[in-house]
Amino acid sequence: MSTAPRVIPISGTEGLAPQRDQPREDRRVEGAPQRQTWLMHEAGPMSAGVWACEVGRWRIEFAPGKQEYFHVLEGRVCLHGADGSRTEVGPGEGAVIPPGFRGEFEVIEAVRKQFVLVELQG
């Protein structure tokens, strides 16, 4: 008898151990923030979980097949595009980082967000 797939909640992290890291030194623009990732689901090209980070700013570059949707639970972030665009996202708001995005990710206020990351093979 096989077990039917079940819904996986992406919410509380109590009792779960996060993966901890920092932005690579060569990408840091401001600060050396500590980041925590609770990966709660991984299947095929998609992963989802909760991410938290201290104040700081670093350069990011998404591959052509990589994209992320995130929803800010608390705190505030700003994405600075290489084209000069600026997108600020706060509590209760979501955003998509599209494939091929280049720019900087800034944590303005310590942030906690839910994320869904999709990496398609090209």
The first five atom37 places (N, CA, C, CB, O) and aatype in JSON, in Angstrom:
{
  "aatype": [12, 15, 16, 0, 14, 1, 19, 9, 14, 9, 15, 7, 16, 6, 7, 10, 0, 14, 5, 1, 3, 5, 14, 1, 6, 3, 1, 1, 19, 6, 7, 0, 14, 5, 1, 5, 16, 17, 10, 12, 8, 6, 0, 7, 14, 12, 15, 0, 7, 19, 17, 0, 4, 6, 19, 7, 1, 17, 1, 9, 6, 13, 0, 14, 7, 11, 5, 6, 18, 13, 8, 19, 10, 6, 7, 1, 19, 4, 10, 8, 7, 0, 3, 7, 15, 1, 16, 6, 19, 7, 14, 7, 6, 7, 0, 19, 9, 14, 14, 7, 13, 1, 7, 6, 13, 6, 19, 9, 6, 0, 19, 1, 11, 5, 13, 19, 10, 19, 6, 10, 5, 7],
  "atom_mask": [
    [1, 1, 1, 1, 1],
    [1, 1, 1, 1, 1],
    [1, 1, 1, 1, 1],
    [1, 1, 1, 1, 1],
    [1, 1, 1, 1, 1],
    [1, 1, 1, 1, 1],
    [1, 1, 1, 1, 1],
    [1, 1, 1, 1, 1],
    [1, 1, 1, 1, 1],
    [1, 1, 1, 1, 1],
    [1, 1, 1, 1, 1],
    [1, 1, 1, 0, 1],
    [1, 1, 1, 1, 1],
    [1, 1, 1, 1, 1],
    [1, 1, 1, 0, 1],
    [1, 1, 1, 1, 1],
    [1, 1, 1, 1, 1],
    [1, 1, 1, 1, 1],
    [1, 1, 1, 1, 1],
    [1, 1, 1, 1, 1],
    [1, 1, 1, 1, 1],
    [1, 1, 1, 1, 1],
    [1, 1, 1, 1, 1],
    [1, 1, 1, 1, 1],
    [1, 1, 1, 1, 1],
    [1, 1, 1, 1, 1],
    [1, 1, 1, 1, 1],
    [1, 1, 1, 1, 1],
    [1, 1, 1, 1, 1],
    [1, 1, 1, 1, 1],
    [1, 1, 1, 0, 1],
    [1, 1, 1, 1, 1],
    [1, 1, 1, 1, 1],
    [1, 1, 1, 1, 1],
    [1, 1, 1, 1, 1],
    [1, 1, 1, 1, 1],
    [1, 1, 1, 1, 1],
    [1, 1, 1, 1, 1],
    [1, 1, 1, 1, 1],
    [1, 1, 1, 1, 1],
    [1, 1, 1, 1, 1],
    [1, 1, 1, 1, 1],
    [1, 1, 1, 1, 1],
    [1, 1, 1, 0, 1],
    [1, 1, 1, 1, 1],
    [1, 1, 1, 1, 1],
    [1, 1, 1, 1, 1],
    [1, 1, 1, 1, 1],
    [1, 1, 1, 0, 1],
    [1, 1, 1, 1, 1],
    [1, 1, 1, 1, 1],
    [1, 1, 1, 1, 1],
    [1, 1, 1, 1, 1],
    [1, 1, 1, 1, 1],
    [1, 1, 1, 1, 1],
    [1, 1, 1, 0, 1],
    [1, 1, 1, 1, 1],
    [1, 1, 1, 1, 1],
    [1, 1, 1, 1, 1],
    [1, 1, 1, 1, 1],
    [1, 1, 1, 1, 1],
    [1, 1, 1, 1, 1],
    [1, 1, 1, 1, 1],
    [1, 1, 1, 1, 1],
    [1, 1, 1, 0, 1],
    [1, 1, 1, 1, 1],
    [1, 1, 1, 1, 1],
    [1, 1, 1, 1, 1],
    [1, 1, 1, 1, 1],
    [1, 1, 1, 1, 1],
    [1, 1, 1, 1, 1],
    [1, 1, 1, 1, 1],
    [1, 1, 1, 1, 1],
    [1, 1, 1, 1, 1],
    [1, 1, 1, 0, 1],
    [1, 1, 1, 1, 1],
    [1, 1, 1, 1, 1],
    [1, 1, 1, 1, 1],
    [1, 1, 1, 1, 1],
    [1, 1, 1, 1, 1],
    [1, 1, 1, 0, 1],
    [1, 1, 1, 1, 1],
    [1, 1, 1, 1, 1],
    [1, 1, 1, 0, 1],
    [1, 1, 1, 1, 1],
    [1, 1, 1, 1, 1],
    [1, 1, 1, 1, 1],
    [1, 1, 1, 1, 1],
    [1, 1, 1, 1, 1],
    [1, 1, 1, 0, 1],
    [1, 1, 1, 1, 1],
    [1, 1, 1, 0, 1],
    [1, 1, 1, 1, 1],
    [1, 1, 1, 0, 1],
    [1, 1, 1, 1, 1],
    [1, 1, 1, 1, 1],
    [1, 1, 1, 1, 1],
    [1, 1, 1, 1, 1],
    [1, 1, 1, 1, 1],
    [1, 1, 1, 0, 1],
    [1, 1, 1, 1, 1],
    [1, 1, 1, 1, 1],
    [1, 1, 1, 0, 1],
    [1, 1, 1, 1, 1],
    [1, 1, 1, 1, 1],
    [1, 1, 1, 1, 1],
    [1, 1, 1, 1, 1],
    [1, 1, 1, 1, 1],
    [1, 1, 1, 1, 1],
    [1, 1, 1, 1, 1],
    [1, 1, 1, 1, 1],
    [1, 1, 1, 1, 1],
    [1, 1, 1, 1, 1],
    [1, 1, 1, 1, 1],
    [1, 1, 1, 1, 1],
    [1, 1, 1, 1, 1],
    [1, 1, 1, 1, 1],
    [1, 1, 1, 1, 1],
    [1, 1, 1, 1, 1],
    [1, 1, 1, 1, 1],
    [1, 1, 1, 1, 1],
    [1, 1, 1, 0, 1]
  ],
  "atom_positions": [
    [[0.85, -1.17, 0.0], [0.0, 0.0, 0.0], [0.9, 1.24, 0.0], [-0.97, -0.01, 1.22], [1.8, 1.36, 0.83]],
    [[0.66, 2.15, -0.92], [1.47, 3.37, -0.99], [0.83, 4.47, -0.16], [1.65, 3.83, -2.45], [-0.38, 4.5, 0.06]],
    [[1.67, 5.37, 0.28], [1.19, 6.5, 1.06], [0.87, 7.65, 0.11], [2.25, 6.94, 2.13], [1.68, 7.98, -0.76]],
    [[-0.28, 8.26, 0.26], [-0.68, 9.39, -0.58], [0.15, 10.62, -0.21], [-2.2, 9.68, -0.42], [0.47, 10.83, 0.96]],
    [[0.49, 11.43, -1.21], [1.2, 12.68, -0.92], [0.38, 13.53, 0.05], [1.51, 13.47, -2.23], [-0.85, 13.51, 0.01]],
    [[1.07, 14.28, 0.89], [0.36, 15.14, 1.83], [0.81, 16.58, 1.67], [0.58, 14.67, 3.28], [1.9, 16.85, 1.17]],
    [[-0.02, 17.48, 2.09], [0.27, 18.91, 2.02], [1.34, 19.23, 3.07], [-1.02, 19.77, 2.25], [1.29, 18.72, 4.19]],
    [[2.3, 20.07, 2.7], [3.4, 20.44, 3.58], [3.24, 21.91, 3.96], [4.78, 20.17, 2.91], [3.37, 22.78, 3.1]],
    [[2.97, 22.19, 5.22], [2.85, 23.61, 5.62], [4.22, 24.3, 5.62], [2.2, 23.71, 7.03], [5.22, 23.72, 6.04]],
    [[4.24, 25.52, 5.16], [5.46, 26.33, 5.17], [5.17, 27.47, 6.13], [5.87, 26.85, 3.71], [4.73, 28.55, 5.72]],
    [[5.41, 27.23, 7.41], [5.05, 28.25, 8.4], [6.04, 28.23, 9.55], [3.62, 28.02, 8.92], [7.17, 28.69, 9.4]],
    [[5.64, 27.72, 10.68], [6.47, 27.76, 11.88], [7.78, 27.0, 11.74], [0.0, 0.0, 0.0], [7.85, 25.98, 11.05]],
    [[8.81, 27.5, 12.39], [10.13, 26.87, 12.34], [10.57, 26.37, 13.71], [11.16, 27.86, 11.79], [11.69, 25.88, 13.87]],
    [[9.7, 26.5, 14.71], [10.05, 26.1, 16.07], [10.47, 24.64, 16.1], [8.86, 26.34, 17.02], [9.77, 23.76, 15.58]],
    [[11.62, 24.38, 16.72], [12.13, 23.02, 16.85], [12.92, 22.54, 15.65], [0.0, 0.0, 0.0], [13.48, 21.44, 15.69]],
    [[12.97, 23.32, 14.57], [13.72, 22.94, 13.37], [15.07, 23.66, 13.35], [12.92, 23.26, 12.09], [15.15, 24.84, 13.69]],
    [[16.11, 22.98, 12.95], [17.44, 23.59, 12.88], [17.64, 24.24, 11.52], [18.55, 22.52, 13.14], [17.47, 23.58, 10.49]],
    [[17.99, 25.53, 11.5], [18.2, 26.2, 10.21], [19.62, 25.95, 9.69], [17.95, 27.7, 10.35], [20.53, 25.6, 10.44]],
    [[19.78, 26.13, 8.4], [21.11, 26.2, 7.8], [21.54, 27.65, 7.97], [21.12, 25.74, 6.26], [20.76, 28.56, 7.67]],
    [[22.75, 27.89, 8.44], [23.24, 29.25, 8.67], [24.37, 29.56, 7.7], [23.7, 29.43, 10.13], [25.21, 28.71, 7.42]],
    [[24.38, 30.8, 7.2], [25.47, 31.23, 6.33], [25.5, 32.76, 6.28], [25.31, 30.65, 4.9], [24.75, 33.43, 6.98]],
    [[26.37, 33.28, 5.45], [26.5, 34.71, 5.2], [26.7, 34.89, 3.7], [27.68, 35.36, 6.02], [27.11, 33.95, 3.02]],
    [[26.43, 36.09, 3.18], [26.76, 36.32, 1.77], [28.27, 36.15, 1.58], [26.3, 37.75, 1.32], [29.06, 36.47, 2.47]],
    [[28.65, 35.65, 0.43], [30.09, 35.5, 0.13], [30.77, 36.86, 0.27], [30.31, 34.92, -1.31], [30.21, 37.89, -0.09]],
    [[31.97, 36.85, 0.79], [32.7, 38.09, 1.04], [32.86, 38.94, -0.21], [34.07, 37.78, 1.62], [32.76, 40.17, -0.14]],
    [[33.1, 38.3, -1.37], [33.29, 39.06, -2.61], [32.0, 39.68, -3.15], [33.89, 38.16, -3.66], [32.05, 40.46, -4.1]],
    [[30.85, 39.34, -2.55], [29.57, 39.91, -2.99], [29.03, 40.95, -2.02], [28.54, 38.81, -3.17], [28.09, 41.67, -2.34]],
    [[29.62, 41.04, -0.85], [29.12, 41.96, 0.18], [29.32, 43.42, -0.23], [29.81, 41.7, 1.51], [30.38, 43.82, -0.7]],
    [[28.26, 44.2, -0.02], [28.3, 45.63, -0.28], [28.3, 46.37, 1.05], [27.1, 46.09, -1.17], [29.01, 47.37, 1.22]],
    [[27.49, 45.87, 1.99], [27.37, 46.51, 3.3], [27.09, 45.44, 4.35], [26.25, 47.59, 3.3], [26.13, 44.68, 4.23]],
    [[27.93, 45.39, 5.37], [27.73, 44.45, 6.47], [28.14, 43.03, 6.12], [0.0, 0.0, 0.0], [28.59, 42.74, 5.01]],
    [[27.97, 42.15, 7.09], [28.22, 40.72, 6.94], [27.09, 39.98, 7.65], [29.64, 40.3, 7.52], [27.32, 39.29, 8.65]],
    [[25.86, 40.13, 7.14], [24.69, 39.61, 7.85], [24.65, 38.09, 7.96], [23.44, 40.08, 7.16], [25.08, 37.37, 7.06]],
    [[24.13, 37.64, 9.08], [23.89, 36.21, 9.29], [22.54, 35.88, 8.65], [23.91, 35.84, 10.82], [21.56, 36.6, 8.83]],
    [[22.51, 34.77, 7.9], [21.27, 34.32, 7.26], [20.91, 32.94, 7.81], [21.41, 34.29, 5.7], [21.78, 32.14, 8.13]],
    [[19.61, 32.67, 7.9], [19.12, 31.37, 8.34], [18.08, 30.88, 7.33], [18.51, 31.44, 9.77], [17.2, 31.63, 6.93]],
    [[18.2, 29.63, 6.93], [17.27, 29.03, 5.98], [16.71, 27.75, 6.56], [17.95, 28.77, 4.62], [17.45, 26.86, 6.97]],
    [[15.38, 27.66, 6.58], [14.69, 26.44, 6.97], [14.08, 25.88, 5.69], [13.58, 26.71, 8.09], [13.04, 26.35, 5.24]],
    [[14.72, 24.88, 5.09], [14.22, 24.26, 3.87], [13.17, 23.22, 4.28], [15.38, 23.6, 3.04], [13.49, 22.24, 4.95]],
    [[11.93, 23.44, 3.88], [10.82, 22.6, 4.32], [10.28, 21.69, 3.24], [9.72, 23.46, 4.84], [9.54, 20.74, 3.53]],
    [[10.63, 21.98, 2.0], [10.15, 21.14, 0.89], [11.13, 21.24, -0.27], [8.72, 21.58, 0.44], [11.63, 22.32, -0.59]],
    [[11.39, 20.09, -0.88], [12.24, 20.05, -2.06], [11.72, 18.93, -2.95], [13.76, 19.83, -1.67], [11.66, 17.77, -2.52]],
    [[11.36, 19.25, -4.17], [10.87, 18.25, -5.12], [11.15, 18.75, -6.53], [9.34, 17.98, -4.92], [10.69, 19.82, -6.93]],
    [[11.9, 17.98, -7.28], [12.23, 18.38, -8.64], [12.92, 19.73, -8.65], [0.0, 0.0, 0.0], [13.87, 19.95, -7.91]],
    [[12.45, 20.64, -9.5], [13.11, 21.94, -9.61], [12.65, 22.97, -8.57], [12.88, 22.5, -10.98], [13.08, 24.13, -8.62]],
    [[11.78, 22.56, -7.62], [11.22, 23.53, -6.67], [11.64, 23.24, -5.25], [9.71, 23.54, -6.76], [11.71, 22.09, -4.82]],
    [[11.92, 24.32, -4.51], [12.15, 24.21, -3.07], [11.41, 25.34, -2.39], [13.69, 24.25, -2.73], [11.15, 26.38, -3.0]],
    [[11.05, 25.14, -1.13], [10.29, 26.15, -0.39], [10.65, 26.08, 1.08], [8.76, 25.95, -0.59], [11.04, 25.03, 1.59]],
    [[10.52, 27.21, 1.75], [10.8, 27.25, 3.18], [10.69, 28.65, 3.73], [0.0, 0.0, 0.0], [9.97, 29.5, 3.2]],
    [[11.42, 28.87, 4.81], [11.44, 30.15, 5.51], [12.89, 30.61, 5.56], [10.82, 30.05, 6.95], [13.8, 29.81, 5.75]],
    [[13.09, 31.92, 5.4], [14.42, 32.5, 5.39], [14.41, 33.74, 6.27], [14.88, 32.85, 3.93], [13.45, 34.51, 6.24]],
    [[15.46, 33.93, 7.06], [15.6, 35.11, 7.92], [17.0, 35.67, 7.76], [15.31, 34.75, 9.42], [17.95, 34.93, 7.51]],
    [[17.12, 36.99, 7.9], [18.42, 37.62, 7.71], [18.52, 38.94, 8.48], [18.68, 37.86, 6.22], [17.53, 39.66, 8.66]],
    [[19.73, 39.23, 8.93], [20.04, 40.51, 9.58], [20.22, 41.59, 8.51], [21.32, 40.39, 10.46], [20.27, 41.29, 7.32]],
    [[20.32, 42.83, 8.95], [20.53, 43.97, 8.06], [21.86, 43.83, 7.31], [20.5, 45.29, 8.86], [22.87, 43.45, 7.9]],
    [[21.83, 44.13, 6.02], [23.03, 44.09, 5.18], [22.64, 44.22, 3.72], [0.0, 0.0, 0.0], [21.46, 44.32, 3.38]],
    [[23.65, 44.2, 2.86], [23.42, 44.35, 1.41], [24.51, 43.61, 0.65], [23.39, 45.86, 1.0], [25.68, 43.68, 1.0]],
    [[24.1, 42.88, -0.41], [25.06, 42.13, -1.21], [24.56, 41.99, -2.64], [25.31, 40.74, -0.59], [23.37, 42.13, -2.92]],
    [[25.49, 41.71, -3.54], [25.17, 41.53, -4.96], [24.59, 40.13, -5.19], [26.44, 41.75, -5.83], [25.05, 39.15, -4.61]],
    [[23.57, 40.06, -6.07], [23.0, 38.77, -6.46], [22.92, 38.7, -7.98], [21.61, 38.57, -5.81], [22.83, 39.73, -8.66]],
    [[22.94, 37.48, -8.5], [22.79, 37.26, -9.94], [22.08, 35.92, -10.12], [24.18, 37.29, -10.68], [22.65, 34.87, -9.82]],
    [[20.86, 35.96, -10.62], [20.08, 34.74, -10.84], [20.4, 34.18, -12.22], [18.57, 35.02, -10.7], [20.5, 34.92, -13.2]],
    [[20.57, 32.88, -12.29], [20.79, 32.2, -13.57], [19.54, 32.35, -14.44], [21.13, 30.69, -13.34], [18.46, 32.64, -13.91]],
    [[19.65, 32.16, -15.76], [18.5, 32.3, -16.65], [17.33, 31.38, -16.3], [18.93, 32.03, -18.06], [16.19, 31.72, -16.62]],
    [[17.56, 30.24, -15.67], [16.48, 29.33, -15.34], [16.07, 29.35, -13.88], [0.0, 0.0, 0.0], [15.31, 28.49, -13.44]],
    [[16.57, 30.33, -13.11], [16.29, 30.39, -11.68], [15.37, 31.58, -11.38], [17.61, 30.5, -10.86], [15.59, 32.69, -11.88]],
    [[14.34, 31.34, -10.56], [13.44, 32.43, -10.16], [12.92, 32.15, -8.76], [12.26, 32.59, -11.16], [12.9, 31.0, -8.31]],
    [[12.51, 33.2, -8.08], [12.03, 33.06, -6.71], [10.81, 33.94, -6.47], [13.13, 33.41, -5.71], [10.77, 35.1, -6.88]],
    [[9.81, 33.35, -5.81], [8.7, 34.13, -5.25], [8.93, 34.15, -3.75], [7.28, 33.52, -5.64], [9.26, 33.12, -3.16]],
    [[8.74, 35.32, -3.12], [8.83, 35.38, -1.66], [7.75, 36.28, -1.1], [10.21, 35.88, -1.22], [7.24, 37.18, -1.78]],
    [[7.41, 36.02, 0.16], [6.39, 36.78, 0.87], [7.01, 37.19, 2.22], [5.06, 35.94, 1.07], [7.39, 36.33, 3.01]],
    [[7.11, 38.49, 2.46], [7.72, 38.99, 3.68], [6.73, 38.88, 4.85], [8.17, 40.46, 3.5], [5.61, 39.37, 4.79]],
    [[7.17, 38.21, 5.9], [6.37, 38.07, 7.12], [6.64, 39.21, 8.08], [6.66, 36.72, 7.8], [5.72, 39.75, 8.7]],
    [[7.92, 39.59, 8.2], [8.31, 40.73, 9.05], [9.61, 41.3, 8.51], [8.47, 40.3, 10.55], [10.41, 40.6, 7.89]],
    [[9.81, 42.59, 8.75], [11.01, 43.27, 8.26], [10.79, 43.92, 6.91], [0.0, 0.0, 0.0], [9.65, 44.06, 6.45]],
    [[11.88, 44.33, 6.28], [11.78, 45.05, 5.0], [13.05, 44.8, 4.19], [11.57, 46.58, 5.23], [14.16, 44.84, 4.71]],
    [[12.85, 44.54, 2.89], [13.96, 44.35, 1.97], [13.8, 45.28, 0.78], [14.05, 42.87, 1.5], [12.72, 45.81, 0.53]],
    [[14.9, 45.46, 0.06], [14.86, 46.25, -1.17], [15.74, 45.54, -2.19], [15.35, 47.72, -0.92], [16.87, 45.16, -1.9]],
    [[15.21, 45.37, -3.39], [15.99, 44.8, -4.49], [16.36, 45.94, -5.42], [15.2, 43.68, -5.25], [15.5, 46.67, -5.91]],
    [[17.65, 46.08, -5.66], [18.18, 47.12, -6.53], [18.62, 46.45, -7.83], [19.38, 47.89, -5.84], [19.58, 45.68, -7.83]],
    [[17.93, 46.74, -8.93], [18.28, 46.15, -10.21], [19.5, 46.82, -10.82], [0.0, 0.0, 0.0], [19.78, 47.99, -10.55]],
    [[20.24, 46.07, -11.63], [21.41, 46.61, -12.33], [21.02, 47.76, -13.24], [22.11, 45.5, -13.14], [21.86, 48.59, -13.6]],
    [[19.73, 47.82, -13.62], [19.22, 48.89, -14.48], [18.83, 50.15, -13.71], [18.02, 48.39, -15.26], [18.32, 51.11, -14.29]],
    [[19.07, 50.15, -12.37], [18.73, 51.31, -11.56], [17.36, 51.22, -10.9], [0.0, 0.0, 0.0], [16.99, 52.1, -10.12]],
    [[16.6, 50.16, -11.19], [15.29, 50.0, -10.56], [15.45, 49.69, -9.08], [14.47, 48.88, -11.26], [16.49, 49.21, -8.63]],
    [[14.4, 49.98, -8.33], [14.42, 49.77, -6.87], [13.04, 49.29, -6.45], [14.82, 51.09, -6.1], [12.04, 49.96, -6.7]],
    [[12.98, 48.11, -5.81], [11.7, 47.54, -5.38], [11.79, 47.21, -3.9], [11.34, 46.28, -6.21], [12.56, 46.35, -3.5]],
    [[10.99, 47.9, -3.09], [10.97, 47.67, -1.64], [9.78, 46.78, -1.3], [10.9, 49.03, -0.86], [8.68, 46.98, -1.82]],
    [[10.0, 45.8, -0.42], [8.95, 44.84, -0.06], [8.93, 44.73, 1.46], [9.2, 43.44, -0.73], [9.96, 44.5, 2.09]],
    [[7.74, 44.88, 2.05], [7.58, 44.83, 3.5], [6.56, 43.79, 3.93], [0.0, 0.0, 0.0], [6.09, 43.01, 3.11]],
    [[6.23, 43.79, 5.22], [5.31, 42.79, 5.78], [3.99, 42.69, 5.01], [5.03, 43.12, 7.23], [3.35, 43.7, 4.71]],
    [[3.61, 41.45, 4.72], [2.36, 41.22, 4.01], [2.46, 41.37, 2.51], [0.0, 0.0, 0.0], [1.47, 41.17, 1.8]],
    [[3.64, 41.71, 2.0], [3.84, 41.9, 0.56], [4.71, 40.78, 0.0], [4.48, 43.28, 0.27], [5.51, 40.18, 0.71]],
    [[4.53, 40.51, -1.28], [5.32, 39.5, -1.97], [5.95, 40.08, -3.22], [0.0, 0.0, 0.0], [5.57, 41.15, -3.68]],
    [[6.92, 39.35, -3.77], [7.57, 39.77, -5.0], [8.18, 38.56, -5.69], [8.66, 40.85, -4.71], [8.39, 37.51, -5.07]],
    [[8.47, 38.72, -6.97], [9.14, 37.69, -7.75], [10.48, 38.24, -8.2], [8.27, 37.25, -8.97], [10.57, 39.33, -8.75]],
    [[11.54, 37.46, -7.96], [12.85, 37.77, -8.53], [12.91, 36.94, -9.81], [14.06, 37.44, -7.51], [12.96, 35.71, -9.74]],
    [[12.92, 37.58, -10.98], [12.8, 36.85, -12.24], [14.12, 36.19, -12.67], [12.32, 37.78, -13.33], [15.2, 36.55, -12.18]],
    [[14.01, 35.24, -13.6], [15.22, 34.62, -14.15], [16.15, 35.68, -14.72], [14.85, 33.58, -15.23], [15.7, 36.63, -15.36]],
    [[17.44, 35.52, -14.5], [18.43, 36.44, -15.06], [18.58, 37.75, -14.31], [0.0, 0.0, 0.0], [19.37, 38.6, -14.73]],
    [[17.85, 37.95, -13.2], [17.95, 39.21, -12.45], [19.38, 39.4, -11.95], [16.96, 39.23, -11.26], [20.01, 38.48, -11.44]],
    [[19.88, 40.63, -12.12], [21.19, 41.02, -11.59], [21.01, 42.31, -10.82], [22.26, 41.19, -12.74], [20.3, 43.21, -11.26]],
    [[21.65, 42.39, -9.67], [21.56, 43.59, -8.86], [22.03, 43.35, -7.45], [0.0, 0.0, 0.0], [22.97, 42.59, -7.21]],
    [[21.35, 44.0, -6.5], [21.72, 43.88, -5.09], [20.48, 43.61, -4.26], [22.44, 45.17, -4.6], [19.4, 44.13, -4.53]],
    [[20.67, 42.78, -3.22], [19.62, 42.46, -2.27], [19.98, 43.17, -0.98], [19.45, 40.9, -2.07], [21.06, 42.93, -0.42]],
    [[19.09, 44.03, -0.5], [19.34, 44.79, 0.72], [18.29, 44.46, 1.77], [19.35, 46.3, 0.43], [17.09, 44.54, 1.51]],
    [[18.75, 44.09, 2.96], [17.85, 43.9, 4.1], [17.89, 45.2, 4.88], [18.27, 42.65, 5.0], [18.89, 45.52, 5.52]],
    [[16.79, 45.96, 4.83], [16.7, 47.26, 5.49], [16.39, 47.09, 6.97], [15.62, 48.14, 4.81], [16.97, 47.77, 7.82]],
    [[15.46, 46.18, 7.28], [15.1, 45.8, 8.66], [15.17, 44.28, 8.71], [13.65, 46.35, 9.08], [14.72, 43.61, 7.78]],
    [[15.73, 43.73, 9.78], [15.84, 42.27, 9.9], [14.57, 41.63, 9.34], [16.07, 41.84, 11.38], [13.46, 42.03, 9.7]],
    [[14.74, 40.65, 8.47], [13.61, 40.11, 7.71], [13.4, 38.63, 7.99], [13.83, 40.33, 6.22], [14.32, 37.88, 8.33]],
    [[12.13, 38.24, 7.83], [11.73, 36.82, 7.86], [10.73, 36.69, 6.72], [11.11, 36.38, 9.28], [9.76, 37.44, 6.65]],
    [[10.98, 35.73, 5.84], [10.12, 35.58, 4.67], [9.92, 34.11, 4.34], [10.71, 36.33, 3.46], [10.75, 33.27, 4.69]],
    [[8.82, 33.82, 3.67], [8.6, 32.52, 3.07], [9.08, 32.63, 1.63], [7.07, 32.07, 3.16], [8.95, 33.68, 1.0]],
    [[9.63, 31.54, 1.11], [10.12, 31.57, -0.26], [9.76, 30.31, -1.01], [11.63, 31.77, -0.27], [9.59, 29.24, -0.43]],
    [[9.66, 30.46, -2.34], [9.54, 29.34, -3.26], [10.56, 29.61, -4.36], [8.05, 29.2, -3.84], [10.48, 30.63, -5.05]],
    [[11.5, 28.7, -4.52], [12.58, 28.83, -5.48], [12.4, 27.77, -6.55], [13.97, 28.71, -4.8], [12.2, 26.6, -6.24]],
    [[12.46, 28.18, -7.83], [12.32, 27.24, -8.94], [13.56, 27.38, -9.81], [11.01, 27.51, -9.75], [13.91, 28.47, -10.26]],
    [[14.21, 26.24, -10.05], [15.4, 26.22, -10.92], [15.14, 25.26, -12.06], [16.68, 25.8, -10.13], [15.15, 24.04, -11.88]],
    [[14.9, 25.81, -13.25], [14.62, 25.01, -14.44], [15.91, 24.72, -15.19], [13.61, 25.73, -15.36], [16.8, 25.58, -15.26]],
    [[16.01, 23.55, -15.73], [17.18, 23.18, -16.53], [17.06, 23.82, -17.9], [17.32, 21.63, -16.65], [15.99, 23.8, -18.52]],
    [[18.16, 24.38, -18.36], [18.11, 25.08, -19.66], [18.6, 24.3, -20.8], [0.0, 0.0, 0.0], [18.61, 24.79, -21.93]]
  ]
}
